[in-house]
């Protein structure tokens, strides 16, 4: 058995997330079907994580196990030729059999893009919000996220996980000159809907509706109803996955 990693990216708008599911168009289903055609055998892949409907991935990895070796450059070229143009394959490479696309990831990074001024080209890749925001206060609140905490207050309810503890290593807002406000957050793991709920709550801080102390209390509450609304999916990108290759 030979294990291959596939490095790719995708635009999430046309898909109901990464994971294959009944009666819904997913990125996983699209890739598995095209690989099965190319390699003339049923192919199943394992992704580095799930993304929700409409969420994008600048960097994504999957692994697949094959009995016979493949010409990785050739398959990469052929795969790009038959996949929809909203999915791009960058590289296919062989790895050790114990390297797992999901469980071997050391950290994950997400970006959330907010468009601050009218931009007809940004509708599908950002959330539009033009009203004043106190970005410095948002960054002060974001510092409270750093370290290992119970993030249940930012998790989708009824999520089946063993623990809500995540180790956040970086969380910061950056106002860009091109009119975008970008939130970047990196952690060892993320809960379902966690980033979008964090962004929605930090926006409440930026609007002056939630103080720094109130944000701290929300984080400690373990209660999803205490946090802000989840922001729209189209502004969220899975931007980096790190492995100890």
Number of C-alpha atoms within 10 A of each C-alpha: 10 14 18 24 22 21 17 17 19 23 20 26 16 14 23 19 21 25 19 16 12 6 7 11 17 21 21 20 18 16 20 18 15 20 22 13 14 15 13 9 11 12 17 16 18 17 20 19 19 15 24 18 18 21 25 29 21 16 19 21 24 19 24 20 17 15 8 8 12 15 9 15 13 10 17 19 14 15 19 15 13 13 16 14 10 14 18 18 21 15 15 22 15 16 14 11 13 9 17 21 22 17 12 14 19 13 17 22 22 23 23 26 23 22 21 20 14 12 11 7 8 17 13 16 22 23 21 19 15 12 8 10 16 14 19 14 18 26 19 15 24 23 14 16 23 17 14 14 15 18 24 22 22 31 23 15 13 6 12 10 9 6 10 19 17 19 18 22 17 15 20 19 21 14 13 11 7 9 14 20 20 19 22 20 23 21 19 17 16 22 18 18 18 17 22 21 22 24 25 19 25 29 22 20 26 20 17 15 11 21 17 18 11 15 23 15 13 21 22 14 16 17 15 18 12 16 24 22 17 17 19 17 22 23 23 29 25 23 19 16 21 14 14 7 8
